Amino acid sequence: MTGTPMPPGSFRPEDDHSSRAAAHGSGAGELVPARAADLVPAAPSRPAPQRPWTGQDFVWWNTAGVLTALRAGRRPNPVSPMVDPIRAAFSGEEVMLATCDAEMLVWRRGDATYNPSRGFFLAGGPVGLALTAAFFGGQAYLNSRRKRAAEADAVEKWRHLAYARLTVSTHGIYLGTGEGVMPIAFADVQEVQLTGVGEVVMAAANASGSARWKLRGQWAELVLVMWATRYMPGHPQLVGRTWLPADWFAHAAAWGYTVDTSNWPRYQPRALD
Protein backbone atom coordinates (compact mmCIF):
# COMPACT_ATOMS: atom_id res chain seq x y z
CA MET A 1 0.00 0.00 0.00
CA THR A 2 1.45 3.30 -1.03
CA GLY A 3 0.95 6.17 1.43
CA THR A 4 1.25 9.87 1.00
CA PRO A 5 4.85 10.87 -0.03
CA MET A 6 6.82 12.52 2.76
CA PRO A 7 9.33 15.30 2.29
CA PRO A 8 13.02 14.33 1.90
CA GLY A 9 14.70 13.83 5.22
CA SER A 10 11.46 13.15 7.17
CA PHE A 11 11.54 10.48 9.85
CA ARG A 12 8.93 7.69 9.73
CA PRO A 13 8.52 5.12 12.51
CA GLU A 14 8.95 2.20 10.09
CA ASP A 15 12.38 3.54 9.15
CA ASP A 16 13.71 3.46 12.71
CA HIS A 17 15.54 0.11 12.50
CA SER A 18 17.08 0.79 9.12
CA SER A 19 18.28 4.23 10.15
CA ARG A 20 19.99 2.89 13.24
CA ALA A 21 21.64 0.10 11.28
CA ALA A 22 22.99 2.54 8.71
CA ALA A 23 24.43 4.70 11.52
CA HIS A 24 26.83 7.37 10.21
CA GLY A 25 26.84 6.11 6.63
CA SER A 26 23.21 7.07 6.05
CA GLY A 27 21.83 10.05 4.18
CA ALA A 28 20.82 13.40 5.60
CA GLY A 29 17.90 13.63 7.97
CA GLU A 30 18.43 10.34 9.81
CA LEU A 31 18.89 10.20 13.57
CA VAL A 32 22.47 9.93 14.81
CA PRO A 33 23.14 8.85 18.41
CA ALA A 34 24.62 11.69 20.47
CA ARG A 35 27.85 11.22 22.41
CA ALA A 36 28.61 12.86 25.76
CA ALA A 37 31.43 14.90 24.17
CA ASP A 38 28.99 16.39 21.72
CA LEU A 39 26.91 17.84 24.56
CA VAL A 40 29.65 20.19 25.89
CA PRO A 41 28.57 23.81 25.21
CA ALA A 42 30.77 25.74 22.83
CA ALA A 43 32.88 28.60 24.20
CA PRO A 44 31.30 31.97 23.56
CA SER A 45 32.79 33.73 20.59
CA ARG A 46 34.33 37.19 20.84
CA PRO A 47 32.25 40.10 19.60
CA ALA A 48 33.20 41.41 16.20
CA PRO A 49 35.52 44.45 16.34
CA GLN A 50 33.69 47.69 15.63
CA ARG A 51 36.76 49.69 14.57
CA PRO A 52 40.40 49.04 13.61
CA TRP A 53 43.13 48.36 16.15
CA THR A 54 45.54 51.29 15.91
CA GLY A 55 48.97 52.29 17.14
CA GLN A 56 47.30 54.35 19.86
CA ASP A 57 45.50 51.21 21.02
CA PHE A 58 48.88 49.49 21.37
CA VAL A 59 50.09 52.44 23.47
CA TRP A 60 47.06 52.18 25.77
CA TRP A 61 47.38 48.38 25.99
CA ASN A 62 51.06 48.56 26.94
CA THR A 63 50.39 51.36 29.41
CA ALA A 64 47.66 49.23 30.98
CA GLY A 65 50.20 46.42 31.34
CA VAL A 66 52.60 48.79 33.10
CA LEU A 67 49.88 49.78 35.56
CA THR A 68 49.11 46.12 36.31
CA ALA A 69 52.82 45.41 36.88
CA LEU A 70 53.25 48.41 39.18
CA ARG A 71 50.21 47.49 41.26
CA ALA A 72 51.60 43.96 41.61
CA GLY A 73 54.91 45.32 42.89
CA ARG A 74 56.82 44.36 39.77
CA ARG A 75 59.25 46.54 37.85
CA PRO A 76 57.79 47.18 34.39
CA ASN A 77 59.68 46.40 31.20
CA PRO A 78 60.26 48.79 28.27
CA VAL A 79 57.10 49.15 26.19
CA SER A 80 57.96 51.19 23.10
CA PRO A 81 59.61 49.64 20.02
CA MET A 82 62.62 51.93 20.46
CA VAL A 83 63.95 53.64 23.59
CA ASP A 84 66.58 56.34 23.24
CA PRO A 85 69.90 55.51 24.95
CA ILE A 86 69.49 57.86 27.91
CA ARG A 87 71.70 57.52 30.97
CA ALA A 88 69.68 57.12 34.17
CA ALA A 89 69.87 60.15 36.45
CA PHE A 90 67.68 59.19 39.41
CA SER A 91 68.37 55.60 40.47
CA GLY A 92 70.57 52.63 39.76
CA GLU A 93 67.38 50.58 39.37
CA GLU A 94 65.78 53.03 36.94
CA VAL A 95 64.39 51.57 33.70
CA MET A 96 63.76 53.58 30.54
CA LEU A 97 60.30 52.54 29.37
CA ALA A 98 59.39 54.48 26.23
CA THR A 99 60.53 57.25 23.90
CA CYS A 100 58.59 59.39 21.42
CA ASP A 101 58.57 62.79 19.75
CA ALA A 102 56.87 65.45 21.83
CA GLU A 103 55.84 69.10 21.88
CA MET A 104 56.14 71.40 24.88
CA LEU A 105 53.77 74.34 25.38
CA VAL A 106 53.48 77.11 27.96
CA TRP A 107 50.48 79.18 29.01
CA ARG A 108 51.11 82.86 28.47
CA ARG A 109 49.28 86.01 27.57
CA GLY A 110 49.97 87.84 24.35
CA ASP A 111 49.74 91.38 25.65
CA ALA A 112 51.93 93.98 27.33
CA THR A 113 52.03 91.85 30.50
CA TYR A 114 54.12 89.33 28.57
CA ASN A 115 55.98 86.87 30.79
CA PRO A 116 59.51 86.08 29.58
CA SER A 117 60.73 82.50 29.88
CA ARG A 118 63.47 82.28 32.49
CA GLY A 119 64.52 78.76 33.38
CA PHE A 120 61.07 77.40 32.64
CA PHE A 121 62.08 73.77 32.83
CA LEU A 122 63.35 72.50 36.13
CA ALA A 123 65.37 69.45 37.03
CA GLY A 124 66.82 68.12 40.22
CA GLY A 125 70.56 68.28 40.89
CA PRO A 126 73.34 70.57 39.66
CA VAL A 127 73.52 68.95 36.24
CA GLY A 128 69.80 69.48 35.65
CA LEU A 129 69.96 73.08 36.81
CA ALA A 130 72.90 73.79 34.52
CA LEU A 131 71.05 72.29 31.58
CA THR A 132 68.02 74.38 32.44
CA ALA A 133 70.01 77.56 31.87
CA ALA A 134 71.28 76.36 28.49
CA PHE A 135 68.23 74.43 27.38
CA PHE A 136 66.96 77.07 25.01
CA GLY A 137 69.95 78.87 23.56
CA GLY A 138 69.73 82.56 22.73
CA GLN A 139 67.09 83.19 25.39
CA ALA A 140 67.34 86.99 25.12
CA TYR A 141 66.69 86.85 21.38
CA LEU A 142 63.75 84.50 21.87
CA ASN A 143 62.32 86.72 24.58
CA SER A 144 62.58 89.74 22.29
CA ARG A 145 60.72 87.91 19.54
CA ARG A 146 58.07 86.73 21.97
CA LYS A 147 57.59 90.21 23.36
CA ARG A 148 56.99 91.68 19.89
CA ALA A 149 54.56 88.87 19.08
CA ALA A 150 52.80 89.32 22.42
CA GLU A 151 52.16 93.00 21.76
CA ALA A 152 50.28 92.04 18.60
CA ASP A 153 48.41 89.14 20.16
CA ALA A 154 46.41 89.62 23.33
CA VAL A 155 45.04 86.06 23.47
CA GLU A 156 45.98 84.02 26.52
CA LYS A 157 46.43 80.37 25.61
CA TRP A 158 48.84 77.47 25.46
CA ARG A 159 51.65 78.38 23.08
CA HIS A 160 54.33 76.27 21.46
CA LEU A 161 57.68 76.39 23.22
CA ALA A 162 59.78 73.61 21.69
CA TYR A 163 59.83 70.18 20.13
CA ALA A 164 61.71 67.48 22.00
CA ARG A 165 62.27 63.79 22.45
CA LEU A 166 60.37 62.51 25.46
CA THR A 167 61.68 59.47 27.31
CA VAL A 168 59.60 58.10 30.18
CA SER A 169 61.34 56.09 32.87
CA THR A 170 60.30 54.44 36.10
CA HIS A 171 61.57 57.50 38.01
CA GLY A 172 60.92 60.52 35.80
CA ILE A 173 60.92 61.97 32.30
CA TYR A 174 63.74 63.17 30.05
CA LEU A 175 63.31 65.96 27.51
CA GLY A 176 65.92 66.09 24.80
CA THR A 177 66.60 68.75 22.16
CA GLY A 178 69.65 69.88 20.23
CA GLU A 179 70.67 71.79 23.36
CA GLY A 180 70.87 68.70 25.55
CA VAL A 181 68.83 66.33 27.68
CA MET A 182 67.03 67.54 30.78
CA PRO A 183 65.75 65.09 33.43
CA ILE A 184 62.72 65.87 35.57
CA ALA A 185 62.15 63.54 38.51
CA PHE A 186 58.64 62.37 39.32
CA ALA A 187 59.49 63.27 42.92
CA ASP A 188 59.62 66.95 41.87
CA VAL A 189 56.31 66.81 39.98
CA GLN A 190 53.31 68.26 41.80
CA GLU A 191 50.63 67.76 39.15
CA VAL A 192 49.89 65.55 36.14
CA GLN A 193 46.52 65.99 34.48
CA LEU A 194 45.46 64.34 31.23
CA THR A 195 43.81 66.96 29.01
CA GLY A 196 43.38 64.93 25.82
CA VAL A 197 44.65 61.86 24.00
CA GLY A 198 48.44 62.02 24.23
CA GLU A 199 48.39 65.30 26.16
CA VAL A 200 49.14 66.12 29.81
CA VAL A 201 49.61 69.25 31.86
CA MET A 202 52.46 68.97 34.36
CA ALA A 203 53.74 71.14 37.19
CA ALA A 204 57.06 70.72 38.98
CA ALA A 205 59.01 72.49 41.70
CA ASN A 206 62.49 72.40 43.18
CA ALA A 207 64.83 74.76 45.01
CA SER A 208 64.89 77.13 42.02
CA GLY A 209 61.14 77.65 41.81
CA SER A 210 58.16 76.13 40.05
CA ALA A 211 56.88 75.73 36.51
CA ARG A 212 53.81 74.49 34.69
CA TRP A 213 53.70 73.24 31.10
CA LYS A 214 51.75 71.12 28.65
CA LEU A 215 53.33 68.08 27.06
CA ARG A 216 52.02 66.41 23.92
CA GLY A 217 53.38 63.01 23.02
CA GLN A 218 52.33 59.44 22.28
CA TRP A 219 53.26 58.23 25.77
CA ALA A 220 51.58 61.02 27.73
CA GLU A 221 49.20 58.54 29.40
CA LEU A 222 52.21 56.56 30.58
CA VAL A 223 53.50 59.70 32.32
CA LEU A 224 50.19 59.98 34.18
CA VAL A 225 50.15 56.30 35.16
CA MET A 226 53.78 56.26 36.35
CA TRP A 227 53.47 59.41 38.45
CA ALA A 228 49.99 58.84 39.88
CA THR A 229 50.60 55.21 40.84
CA ARG A 230 53.52 56.22 43.04
CA TYR A 231 52.60 59.70 44.26
CA MET A 232 48.81 60.01 43.95
CA PRO A 233 47.13 56.57 43.81
CA GLY A 234 43.77 58.26 44.37
CA HIS A 235 44.14 60.45 41.28
CA PRO A 236 40.61 60.78 39.80
CA GLN A 237 41.76 59.89 36.30
CA LEU A 238 43.59 56.79 37.55
CA VAL A 239 40.82 55.58 39.85
CA GLY A 240 38.06 56.43 37.37
CA ARG A 241 40.04 54.92 34.46
CA THR A 242 39.17 57.99 32.42
CA TRP A 243 42.64 58.02 30.85
CA LEU A 244 41.16 55.36 28.56
CA PRO A 245 38.12 55.73 26.25
CA ALA A 246 34.91 54.52 27.89
CA ASP A 247 34.51 51.54 25.51
CA TRP A 248 38.18 50.67 25.23
CA PHE A 249 38.13 47.45 27.29
CA ALA A 250 35.37 45.98 25.08
CA HIS A 251 37.28 47.16 22.01
CA ALA A 252 40.49 45.48 23.23
CA ALA A 253 38.67 42.24 24.07
CA ALA A 254 37.13 42.14 20.59
CA TRP A 255 40.64 42.16 19.14
CA GLY A 256 41.89 39.55 21.62
CA TYR A 257 43.92 41.93 23.81
CA THR A 258 42.94 41.09 27.36
CA VAL A 259 43.75 43.41 30.25
CA ASP A 260 44.12 42.29 33.86
CA THR A 261 42.54 45.06 35.93
CA SER A 262 41.97 43.02 39.09
CA ASN A 263 44.58 44.97 41.06
CA TRP A 264 43.87 48.43 39.63
CA PRO A 265 42.84 51.14 42.10
CA ARG A 266 39.13 51.68 42.48
CA TYR A 267 37.05 54.52 43.80
CA GLN A 268 36.34 54.08 47.50
CA PRO A 269 33.53 56.34 48.77
CA ARG A 270 34.27 57.99 52.08
CA ALA A 271 32.25 56.79 55.03
CA LEU A 272 29.87 59.33 56.50
CA ASP A 273 30.67 60.51 60.02
N, C-alpha and C positions, 0 to 999 in steps of 0.2 A: 504494500500500500504506500503510495507516494503522498507525503504530507506537503504542507506549505513550505516553499524554499526559505531558508534562513540566511541572513546576511553573512558574508565571509567573516570568519573569526568568531562566530557565535558559539556558545557552549550549549550542547544538548546532553541530557542525562545519559542517553544510550552511548554517547561517545566517551564516557568517563574512563572505562577500562582501556580503551585503545589509546587515549591521550596519555595515561599514566605509563603505559608500556613504551610509548614512543619517547617519553622523557624529553631530553634536551634536543633530540634530533627532529622534533616535530615542527610543523609550520606555526605561523604567528597565530596568536589568539588562544593557544592551549594553555592549561594551567601548568605551572612549574613549581615544584615544592620549594618553599623558602628555607634558607639556612639561617642559623643564628647570626652569622657574620653579616648577612644581608640586612639585618634589622637594626644595626648600629646607625644612629642619626649622623648625617653628614655635617662636617664642621661648617659653621656659617661663613659665607663668602664676604670678602671685604667690599665696602661700598665703592662704586665707581668714582674715580677722581673727577672733581668738578672743574679743576683748572690745572695748568702745568705745574710741575715741580721746578722751581727756579733756583738760581744761585743764592738768592736771599733766603730761601727756605733752608738750604744747606747751612747757611750762617746761623739761623735760628736753631736748627736741629743740633748743631755742634755746641752752640751756647747753652742750650738746654742740658746737654750732656755734661758740660762743665759745672753747671749748677748742681746737678745730681751728684757729681764727684765731690764737690766742695762740701755739700751737706752730709755726705757719708764720711767725711774726714780724709778723703784721698786727695793727693796732689794731681791736678788735671794735667793732661798732656797737650802738646801743641795742636791747634785745630785748623789753622789755615794752611793751604798748600805750600806757601813759602813764608818763612819768617826771616826778617832781616837779621844779619849777624850783629846784634847789639850786645855789648858787654853789660852784665848785670851790675847795677849800682846800689841795690838795697839789701841784698841777702845772698849768702852763698848757696841757698836752696832755691833761689828765684828761677822761675821757668818762663821763657818767652813763649807766649801762646799764639799770637796772631799779628800779622802786619798788613796794612792796607794804605792806600792813598787817602789823604784827609784834607779838609779845609777848616781853618780857624777863623772865627768871626768875633768881633767885639761890639758891644752895645754903646753907641755914642750918638750924640746930637750933632746935627749939621748946621749949627748956628754960631753966633759969636762966643758962646760959652763952651766952645770946642775944648775937648779934653785931650791933651797930647798923650802919647803912649810912652810911658817911662817904666821900663822893666816890667812889662805887663805879665810875662810868664815867669812863674816862680818855681824854684826847685830846691830841694834840701841839700845842704852841704856846700862847701866852698866851690867845688867844681861847677855845680848847678848854678850858683849865684854868678860866677864868672861868665858862664855861657849866657845867662840871662842878659847881661850887659851887651854882649856881642851878637845876640841872636838875630836881630834885625839890623844889619849894617846900614850906616848912613842915616841914623835915626833923626838927626836934625833936618836933613833934606826931606825925609818922609813926613816929618811933622809939619814942615812948611807947606808941602803939597796938600796935606790933609786940612790944614787951616784954611787955605784958599778954597778948597772944595767945600769945606763946612760953611763958609760965608755965603756960598751960592746954594746951599742945600740945608734947609732948616728941619728936615725930617729926622726924627729920632728912631733908629732901628738897628738891627744887627747888620754890621758891615764887614765885608771881607778884610781879613788881616794878612793871611798868608796861606799858602799850600804847604803841606808837610807829609812826611811818612809817619804814620801812627803805628807804634808797636805796643801791644797790650801784654803785660806780664802778670804774674801772680802777685806782684807787690806794687805795681804802678804802671804808668804809661810813659812812653818815650816819643818825643816829637822831633823829627829830624828834617832839616833843610840844608841848603848849601852852606849855611853858616855854622852848622854843627848839630849835635844831638842834645836835647835837653830832657832830663828825667824829671818826672813829677811823681812823688810817692803817694800812694793811696792814703797813707797816714796823714798827709798834709791836706787832703781834699775834704772840704766841708759839705759839699753838695754835689749830687749827680742826679739830674732829672731828664728823663727821656722826653723829647719834645716832638718827635716824629720818627719815622723809620730811618735808622742810621743817623740819628741826630740827638746829641745830649748837650745840656748846659751844665758846666762844671764851675765850681768855685774852690779856690785853694788859698791857704795862708801859711806863712812861715815868719821868721824873725824880720824879714824885710817888708812885710805888709800883706795885702790880700789882693786877689784878682778874680774876675769872673769872665768866662768866655763860652762860646758855643763851638762844639766840635762836630763836624760832619764826616762820617766815615763808615765803611761797611761793618766794622766791628764795634760800633757805638754801644749796642745792646750788651756786648761782652764787658765793656767798661762798667756799665750799670751793675751787672750781675756780680762782677768781681768785687767792686767797692761795697755794694749794699750787703752782700752776704757776710762780709767781715765786719763792717762798721755800722751798718744800719739794717739788721735782719728784718725789722718791721717796716721797711720802706714800702709805702703803699703800692708802688708799681711792681715790686717783687712779690709781695704777699697777694696782691690782686691779680698777678700774672698778666697785667695789662701791657707789658713790654712785648707781648705776642698778640697777633690778631685774634679776635674772639673765636673764630672757627678753625684756628690753626691746628689744634690737636686732631680734629676729625680729618682735616686735610692731610696731615702727616700719616695718619693711620691708613687712609685710602691708598697712599703710595707705598705702604709697608714700612714706614719709619716710625717705630714705636718709641715712646718717651716714658721713662720711669719717673713719675712725679710723686712717688709715695713718701719721699722724705723732704719734699719742698715745703717751705714755710707757708702757713695758712693763717688767714685772719682769725684772731681770737677776740671776740667781743669782751669788753671789760665788764666785770661783775658790778652790779649796782650796790652802792653802800646801803 
